[in-house]
Amino acid sequence: MKYRKLGNSALLVSEISLGSWGVNEGVERKNAEACIHKAFDVGINFIDTSNSYAAGGAESFLGEVLQGIERSHYLLATKVFFPMSPTDKGLSAHQIRKQIDASLSRLRTDYVDLYQCHRYDPDTPLEETMLALTEVVRQGKARYIGFSEWSPAQIQAAFSFADTEHFVSSQPQYSMLWRNPEAEVFPLCAANGIGQIVWSPLAQGVLTGKYQPQQAPPKDSRAANAQMNWYLLEELFSDRILDAVQQLKPIAQEVGVSMSQLALAWVLRSEYVVSAIIGASRPEQIVDNAAASGIKLSDEVLAAIDRILGSVIRCSNL
């Protein structure tokens, strides 16, 4: 496993990191635990979660499983924004103070390495949010702060406040099929010391090649799991996209990698990307995905990928 520095922070993050979205929402506990331990075995050191995943269940799970593992041996990130109750939501100072303490309690730790705004809150003044996040850092409850899916204008506005902590990470959706952040978010962040930890690098599993056009999804897939498929983007599962992805298989075979490794190596080719967050329901998926770290794709391979996917690439919001 190779590691990259996260923005203007002291964090060295594994190129492949592990998300916990599916915990308590379709992934059996035994398998989820095995995935955590296998992640550490293969050198993954960054675990990403959120207070909203399974209504706190993912954080509680991690708090239990990570007991007994030296805290300095891994990096832990969580998020705040989405509703935890009808009245507990958003990025107000009150909510940030309340939710960080609740997250730390569930995670059974004194601090998180990265505390992220899960989305932008248009109902709270940005200065209030930034001051509250600054308080969290200076109280030692988080080492650094980040955000997920903010627009360039929202990111730029966060730089305007004096004596507040600066963001060091951005967490956008990014994959061969979903390239929205490339035009503005990536260069804006790089100019301001913010690194990218990207989610859905396998395009919700589409880029593994396991979904076939005009066929029902495999029974053991996320798309076939009623507890997990509510979040899937239907457009990614169109026959047009699935057919194009099937055409990538000869490229993966020629390079000598799995389809997942091809997709992850493509994401990691970017100088802006620090780490790609994977989800897994079985330890063997962790092993396969982690092997993408360090794979270099030639210019010829990258050009061939673009030729195949050219008509289905998403460079703006669906």
C-alpha positions as CSV (number, residue, x, y, z in Angstrom):
1,M,0.0,0.0,0.0
2,K,1.2,3.5,-0.9
3,Y,0.3,6.6,1.0
4,R,-0.2,10.2,0.1
5,K,-0.2,13.5,2.1
6,L,-3.7,15.0,2.6
7,G,-3.6,18.6,1.6
8,N,-2.0,21.0,4.1
9,S,-2.2,18.5,6.9
10,A,0.2,16.1,8.6
11,L,-1.9,13.1,7.6
12,L,-0.5,10.3,5.4
13,V,-3.5,8.5,4.0
14,S,-3.5,5.1,2.3
15,E,-4.3,5.4,-1.4
16,I,-7.2,3.0,-0.8
17,S,-9.5,3.8,2.2
18,L,-12.5,2.0,3.6
19,G,-16.0,3.4,4.0
20,S,-18.7,2.2,6.3
21,W,-21.9,3.2,4.6
22,G,-23.3,-0.3,4.3
23,V,-22.7,-1.3,8.0
24,N,-26.1,-2.2,9.6
25,E,-27.7,-1.5,6.2
26,G,-27.2,-4.7,4.3
27,V,-23.7,-5.9,5.2
28,E,-23.7,-8.7,7.8
29,R,-21.8,-7.8,11.0
30,K,-19.5,-10.8,10.8
31,N,-18.4,-9.8,7.3
32,A,-18.2,-6.1,8.3
33,E,-15.8,-7.0,11.1
34,A,-13.7,-9.2,8.8
35,C,-13.5,-6.3,6.3
36,I,-12.1,-3.9,8.9
37,H,-9.4,-6.4,10.0
38,K,-8.5,-7.3,6.4
39,A,-8.2,-3.6,5.6
40,F,-5.6,-3.2,8.3
41,D,-3.8,-6.3,7.1
42,V,-3.4,-4.9,3.6
43,G,-2.2,-1.5,4.8
44,I,-5.4,0.6,4.7
45,N,-5.1,3.2,7.5
46,F,-8.1,5.5,6.8
47,I,-11.6,4.6,7.9
48,D,-14.5,6.9,6.8
49,T,-17.9,7.1,8.4
50,S,-20.7,9.5,9.2
51,N,-23.1,10.1,12.1
52,S,-26.0,9.6,9.6
53,Y,-24.9,6.1,8.4
54,A,-27.5,3.7,9.9
55,A,-28.6,6.6,12.2
56,G,-25.3,6.3,14.2
57,G,-25.1,2.5,13.9
58,A,-22.0,2.6,11.7
59,E,-20.1,4.8,14.2
60,S,-21.2,2.5,17.1
61,F,-20.0,-0.5,15.1
62,L,-16.6,1.0,14.5
63,G,-16.4,2.0,18.2
64,E,-16.8,-1.6,19.2
65,V,-14.6,-3.2,16.5
66,L,-11.7,-0.7,16.9
67,Q,-11.4,-1.3,20.6
68,G,-8.0,-2.8,21.4
69,I,-6.4,-1.4,18.3
70,E,-3.8,1.2,19.0
71,R,-5.5,4.6,18.1
72,S,-2.4,6.0,16.5
73,H,-2.3,3.1,14.0
74,Y,-5.3,4.3,12.0
75,L,-7.0,7.5,10.8
76,L,-10.7,8.0,11.6
77,A,-13.0,10.4,9.7
78,T,-16.7,11.1,10.3
79,K,-19.2,13.7,9.1
80,V,-22.0,15.9,10.2
81,F,-25.1,17.5,8.4
82,F,-27.8,15.0,7.6
83,P,-30.7,14.6,10.0
84,M,-30.2,12.5,13.2
85,S,-33.8,13.4,14.3
86,P,-36.5,15.8,13.0
87,T,-34.8,18.6,14.9
88,D,-31.1,17.6,14.8
89,K,-29.6,18.4,11.4
90,G,-27.5,20.9,9.6
91,L,-24.3,22.8,10.4
92,S,-25.3,25.3,13.1
93,A,-22.9,25.8,16.0
94,H,-25.3,24.1,18.3
95,Q,-25.5,21.0,16.0
96,I,-21.8,20.8,15.4
97,R,-21.1,20.9,19.1
98,K,-23.8,18.3,19.9
99,Q,-23.0,16.0,17.0
100,I,-19.2,15.9,17.5
101,D,-19.7,14.8,21.1
102,A,-22.3,12.2,20.1
103,S,-20.0,10.9,17.4
104,L,-17.0,10.6,19.7
105,S,-19.1,8.8,22.2
106,R,-20.3,6.2,19.7
107,L,-16.8,5.9,18.2
108,R,-15.3,5.5,21.7
109,T,-12.5,7.9,21.1
110,D,-11.3,11.3,22.3
111,Y,-10.8,12.7,18.8
112,V,-11.3,12.1,15.1
113,D,-8.6,12.8,12.6
114,L,-11.0,14.4,10.1
115,Y,-14.4,16.0,10.8
116,Q,-16.3,16.7,7.6
117,C,-19.3,18.7,6.6
118,H,-21.4,16.1,4.8
119,R,-23.0,18.7,2.6
120,Y,-23.3,22.5,2.6
121,D,-25.9,24.0,4.9
122,P,-27.7,26.9,3.1
123,D,-29.8,27.6,6.3
124,T,-26.8,28.5,8.5
125,P,-24.4,31.4,8.0
126,L,-21.1,30.0,6.8
127,E,-19.1,32.0,9.3
128,E,-21.1,30.3,12.1
129,T,-20.2,26.9,10.7
130,M,-16.5,27.7,10.3
131,L,-16.2,29.2,13.8
132,A,-17.9,26.1,15.3
133,L,-15.6,23.7,13.3
134,T,-12.6,25.8,14.5
135,E,-13.8,25.3,18.1
136,V,-13.9,21.6,17.5
137,V,-10.3,21.5,16.3
138,R,-9.0,23.8,19.0
139,Q,-10.7,21.7,21.7
140,G,-8.8,18.7,20.4
141,K,-11.9,16.8,19.3
142,A,-10.8,16.8,15.6
143,R,-7.3,17.2,14.2
144,Y,-8.5,18.6,10.8
145,I,-11.7,19.6,9.0
146,G,-13.1,18.8,5.5
147,F,-16.2,18.9,3.4
148,S,-18.1,16.8,0.9
149,E,-19.8,17.9,-2.3
150,W,-19.5,21.7,-1.9
151,S,-19.6,23.9,-5.0
152,P,-16.6,26.0,-6.0
153,A,-18.4,29.2,-4.8
154,Q,-19.1,27.6,-1.4
155,I,-15.5,26.4,-1.1
156,Q,-14.2,29.8,-2.0
157,A,-16.4,31.5,0.5
158,A,-14.9,29.4,3.3
159,F,-11.5,31.0,2.8
160,S,-12.7,34.5,3.7
161,F,-12.9,34.3,7.5
162,A,-10.0,35.4,9.7
163,D,-8.8,33.2,12.5
164,T,-10.6,30.0,11.5
165,E,-9.3,26.6,10.8
166,H,-8.8,25.8,7.1
167,F,-10.2,22.8,5.3
168,V,-7.7,20.1,4.3
169,S,-9.9,17.7,2.5
170,S,-12.7,17.5,-0.1
171,Q,-14.8,14.4,-0.6
172,P,-16.5,14.4,-4.0
173,Q,-18.0,11.7,-6.0
174,Y,-15.4,10.8,-8.7
175,S,-14.9,7.9,-11.1
176,M,-14.2,7.1,-14.8
177,L,-17.9,7.8,-15.4
178,W,-18.4,10.7,-13.0
179,R,-15.8,13.5,-13.6
180,N,-17.7,16.5,-12.4
181,P,-15.0,17.8,-9.9
182,E,-12.2,17.9,-12.5
183,A,-12.9,21.2,-14.1
184,E,-13.2,23.5,-11.1
185,V,-13.2,21.7,-7.7
186,F,-9.9,19.9,-8.1
187,P,-7.7,22.9,-9.1
188,L,-9.4,25.3,-6.7
189,C,-8.8,22.9,-3.8
190,A,-5.2,22.2,-4.9
191,A,-4.4,26.0,-4.9
192,N,-5.7,26.2,-1.3
193,G,-4.1,23.1,0.3
194,I,-7.1,20.8,0.1
195,G,-6.7,17.2,-1.0
196,Q,-9.4,14.9,-2.5
197,I,-10.6,11.7,-0.8
198,V,-13.1,10.5,-3.4
199,W,-16.2,8.4,-2.9
200,S,-17.9,5.9,-5.3
201,P,-14.7,5.4,-7.4
202,L,-16.3,2.2,-8.7
203,A,-19.5,4.1,-9.7
204,Q,-21.7,2.2,-7.2
205,G,-20.2,-1.1,-8.5
206,V,-20.9,-0.5,-12.2
207,L,-17.2,-0.3,-13.0
208,T,-16.6,-3.8,-11.6
209,G,-18.3,-5.1,-14.8
210,K,-20.6,-7.4,-12.8
211,Y,-23.8,-5.7,-14.0
212,Q,-24.8,-6.8,-17.5
213,P,-27.0,-4.9,-19.9
214,Q,-30.6,-6.2,-20.1
215,Q,-30.0,-8.6,-17.2
216,A,-31.1,-8.7,-13.6
217,P,-28.3,-7.7,-11.1
218,P,-26.4,-10.6,-9.4
219,K,-28.2,-11.8,-6.3
220,D,-25.2,-10.9,-4.1
221,S,-24.8,-7.4,-5.4
222,R,-25.8,-4.1,-3.8
223,A,-28.3,-3.4,-6.6
224,A,-30.2,-6.6,-5.6
225,N,-30.1,-5.8,-1.9
226,A,-33.3,-4.0,-0.8
227,Q,-31.6,-2.5,2.2
228,M,-28.8,-0.9,0.1
229,N,-30.2,-0.2,-3.4
230,W,-32.4,2.8,-2.5
231,Y,-29.4,5.1,-3.0
232,L,-28.3,3.8,-6.4
233,L,-28.3,6.3,-9.3
234,E,-30.5,4.8,-12.0
235,E,-28.7,6.6,-14.8
236,L,-25.5,4.7,-14.0
237,F,-27.4,1.4,-14.6
238,S,-28.6,2.3,-18.0
239,D,-27.9,-0.3,-20.7
240,R,-25.9,2.3,-22.6
241,I,-23.5,2.7,-19.7
242,L,-23.4,-0.9,-18.8
243,D,-22.6,-1.9,-22.4
244,A,-19.7,0.7,-22.5
245,V,-18.3,-0.7,-19.3
246,Q,-18.3,-4.2,-20.7
247,Q,-16.0,-3.0,-23.4
248,L,-13.4,-2.1,-20.7
249,K,-12.9,-5.8,-19.9
250,P,-10.3,-6.5,-22.7
251,I,-8.3,-3.5,-21.4
252,A,-8.2,-4.8,-17.9
253,Q,-7.2,-8.2,-19.2
254,E,-4.4,-6.7,-21.3
255,V,-3.1,-4.7,-18.3
256,G,-3.4,-7.8,-16.1
257,V,-5.7,-6.3,-13.5
258,S,-9.3,-6.8,-12.3
259,M,-12.0,-4.3,-13.5
260,S,-12.1,-2.9,-10.0
261,Q,-8.3,-2.3,-10.0
262,L,-8.5,-0.7,-13.4
263,A,-11.2,1.8,-12.1
264,L,-9.3,2.5,-8.9
265,A,-6.0,3.0,-10.7
266,W,-7.7,5.4,-13.1
267,V,-8.9,7.5,-10.1
268,L,-5.5,7.4,-8.4
269,R,-3.7,8.5,-11.6
270,S,-4.8,12.1,-10.7
271,E,-2.3,14.2,-8.8
272,Y,-5.3,15.8,-7.0
273,V,-6.6,12.5,-5.5
274,V,-5.2,11.4,-2.2
275,S,-7.3,8.3,-1.6
276,A,-10.3,6.4,-3.1
277,I,-12.9,5.2,-0.6
278,I,-14.1,1.7,-1.2
279,G,-17.1,-0.2,0.2
280,A,-16.9,-3.9,0.8
281,S,-19.1,-6.7,2.0
282,R,-16.5,-9.4,1.9
283,P,-12.8,-9.4,2.8
284,E,-11.7,-10.7,-0.6
285,Q,-13.0,-7.5,-2.1
286,I,-10.7,-5.5,0.2
287,V,-7.7,-7.5,-1.0
288,D,-8.6,-7.0,-4.6
289,N,-9.2,-3.3,-4.3
290,A,-6.1,-2.6,-2.2
291,A,-4.0,-4.1,-4.9
292,A,-4.8,-1.2,-7.1
293,S,-2.5,1.0,-5.0
294,G,0.7,1.6,-7.0
295,I,-0.7,0.5,-10.4
296,K,0.3,2.9,-13.2
297,L,-1.8,3.1,-16.3
298,S,0.0,4.0,-19.6
299,D,-1.1,7.0,-21.7
300,E,-2.3,4.5,-24.3
301,V,-4.5,2.7,-21.8
302,L,-6.0,6.0,-20.5
303,A,-6.7,7.1,-24.1
304,A,-8.4,3.7,-24.8
305,I,-10.6,4.1,-21.8
306,D,-11.7,7.6,-22.9
307,R,-12.5,6.4,-26.4
308,I,-14.8,3.7,-25.0
309,L,-16.5,5.8,-22.3
310,G,-16.5,9.1,-24.2
311,S,-20.2,9.2,-24.9
312,V,-21.3,8.2,-21.4
313,I,-18.9,10.2,-19.2
314,R,-20.7,12.6,-16.8
315,C,-19.0,16.0,-16.5
316,S,-22.0,17.8,-15.0
317,N,-24.8,16.9,-12.6
318,L,-27.3,14.4,-13.8
